[in-house]
Amino acid sequence: MDNVVGVLGASCYVGQALLPLLVRDDFDVIAFSRRVDDESIDIFDGEARQWCESAKERINWRAMSAIGPICDRHTIPYWISLAPIQILSQFFDKIEASGAKRIVVLSSTSRFTKYDSSNPKDQVLARSFIDSEIALQNWAENKGIEFVILRPTLIYGLGKDKNVSEIIRLIRRFGFFPLLGETQGLRQPVHCHDVASACLSAISSVNATNKSYNLSGGEVLSYKEMVSRIFESLKLKPRFFKMPMFLLRAVIGLFRLIPRYRQWSFAMVERMNKDMVFDHQGAVRDLNFKPRRFGLDAQDLP
């Protein structure tokens, strides 16, 4: 039973990258998602869906609501949580009941970058990441369960992220990208496949026991250069439009009337000029982390 791993939030795009790696390394997977019923595997599309069909004897899809009975009946020594870390504590008892030995959890570098945001909601979000990491550490140490916390920076890939994919949609719709100032804030976008590989390594790395790691991309570039690369991936000439602060505030206010953009804030624009660079050498050393340079393949376009 030592080859069983439970994956919370398995239907997200990092999960889409992770599940094939787990099966390749001979793990049996119990994949939990709020978006499936007890028997469904119709979550992914295209090649990923075909792969799930071919590997269905190694992947047992279950709804998050079924986690209690599943954990009571199965020994699940390893866990990977791709779900928001803020909801993880509600599953602590159930994970412990499964005989868990180690849990790998995705958090976020937002705990650092949004802590001093001008938007109070961002500050609350940063605090929630910090509090959730502390709760995980205290619970795991109390129960004798090993933990590994991974904090990715700006994740992109498979056309399903909420960062790069939103920029792509804006460019496709308007043909240009709005800027505030010089937008020279530094970024390290990290591909979801590289995050998935780090999750896999964290399951078995002895050196990673009870540690936290930042996961950043293999290249540092300015926000403007990142957006220029996105234009190029769409085979478009980069077109930028510098907007004064008052106009950008008004535009964001209008966008917030659309349900898809309800969570947008002016603080998002301010961060275009803020450096968000994180050292990932610890993950290189302990998790064999090898992040790629920033670039978009056809499969990364929404």
C-alpha positions, -999 to 999 in steps of 0.1 A, spaced: 0 0 0 30 23 1 25 33 -35 -9 51 -29 -11 88 -31 -42 110 -24 -44 142 -45 -67 170 -33 -78 194 -60 -67 170 -87 -88 185 -115 -68 218 -116 -43 224 -143 -14 215 -120 -32 182 -114 -35 177 -151 3 179 -153 9 158 -121 -13 128 -126 7 113 -155 39 117 -135 24 98 -106 12 69 -128 46 69 -146 63 64 -113 40 35 -104 17 53 -79 -20 44 -75 -39 77 -73 -70 86 -54 -79 119 -70 -103 141 -52 -121 170 -68 -152 190 -61 -160 190 -98 -166 152 -102 -191 127 -89 -179 94 -75 -173 76 -108 -166 104 -133 -132 111 -149 -146 135 -175 -126 165 -161 -99 171 -186 -101 177 -224 -81 168 -254 -50 146 -249 -53 148 -211 -88 133 -212 -76 105 -235 -47 98 -211 -71 96 -181 -92 71 -200 -61 49 -207 -49 52 -171 -82 48 -153 -72 16 -136 -45 35 -117 -66 66 -109 -97 64 -86 -117 97 -90 -137 107 -60 -156 138 -49 -141 159 -21 -173 152 -1 -164 115 -2 -130 119 15 -142 108 49 -154 73 40 -125 68 15 -99 76 42 -116 53 67 -114 24 42 -80 30 25 -44 34 37 -31 65 19 5 71 31 12 101 8 -9 132 1 -5 161 -23 -28 191 -19 -33 213 -49 -65 227 -34 -64 262 -18 -43 258 14 -69 278 33 -94 249 31 -69 222 40 -75 223 78 -110 209 74 -95 177 61 -68 172 87 -86 146 107 -96 126 76 -60 127 63 -47 115 96 -72 86 96 -59 74 63 -25 66 79 -7 95 62 31 96 65 38 127 44 18 156 29 30 180 1 10 212 0 9 241 -25 9 275 -9 19 307 -27 46 335 -27 15 358 -24 21 355 13 51 378 7 40 399 -23 6 409 -11 13 414 25 19 452 20 -6 456 -8 -26 488 -11 -57 466 -13 -70 453 21 -83 422 5 -48 413 -7 -35 418 28 -61 395 42 -52 369 15 -15 371 24 -23 366 61 -45 336 52 -16 319 35 7 326 65 -19 313 90 -27 282 69 10 273 66 14 277 104 -18 255 110 -4 228 87 30 228 104 15 226 139 -9 198 129 17 178 111 43 180 139 16 171 165 6 140 145 40 129 135 33 135 98 60 148 75 52 179 55 66 198 26 53 233 16 58 245 -19 52 282 -28 50 288 -65 53 323 -80 31 332 -110 20 298 -124 11 294 -160 4 266 -185 -21 245 -204 -42 276 -211 -61 272 -177 -42 295 -154 -56 328 -141 -24 348 -148 -9 345 -182 -41 332 -198 -60 364 -187 -33 385 -204 -38 364 -235 -75 370 -235 -71 407 -231 -46 409 -260 -69 388 -282 -99 410 -274 -83 444 -277 -51 439 -297 -30 459 -271 -21 457 -235 -25 487 -211 4 498 -189 9 519 -159 44 534 -158 73 515 -172 61 481 -159 97 471 -151 87 450 -121 106 417 -123 88 383 -127 97 346 -128 67 328 -143 68 291 -135 52 264 -157 26 241 -141 46 211 -154 76 222 -134 54 227 -103 40 192 -108 75 178 -110 84 195 -77 53 180 -61 64 145 -73 99 149 -60 87 162 -26 69 130 -19 101 110 -15 129 136 -9 144 129 25 162 163 25 128 181 20 112 167 52 94 194 72 107 222 50 92 250 28 104 260 -7 98 288 -32 92 276 -68 100 303 -93 107 301 -130 140 296 -148 142 331 -161 139 366 -146 122 392 -169 104 425 -166 66 425 -166 67 443 -199 91 417 -214 68 389 -202 38 405 -219 59 410 -251 67 373 -251 30 366 -249 23 388 -279 50 369 -298 35 335 -289 3 348 -305 23 358 -335 14 395 -329 36 425 -328 37 438 -292 14 468 -288 13 487 -255 -9 517 -244 3 537 -215 -26 549 -194 -26 575 -167 -36 563 -132 -70 579 -132 -80 562 -165 -68 528 -155 -88 531 -123 -119 539 -143 -112 510 -167 -108 485 -139 -140 498 -123 -158 490 -155 -143 456 -158 -154 448 -123 -189 450 -135 -183 418 -155 -185 387 -134 -153 372 -148 -133 403 -136 -151 409 -103 -119 402 -83 -98 427 -102 -83 456 -83 -60 486 -89 -34 469 -67 -30 443 -95 -19 471 -118 4 487 -92 22 453 -90 33 456 -126 61 478 -113 69 457 -82 97 430 -82 84 395 -75 116 374 -77 123 345 -54 153 323 -49 145 287 -57 180 272 -50 167 252 -21 143 234 -44 171 228 -69 191 212 -42 165 191 -24 139 185 -51 160 185 -83 139 214 -95 147 225 -130 124 252 -141 122 262 -178 126 296 -193 94 315 -199 77 305 -232 43 294 -244 35 263 -266 3 258 -284 -11 238 -255 -5 268 -232 -29 291 -251 -65 292 -238 
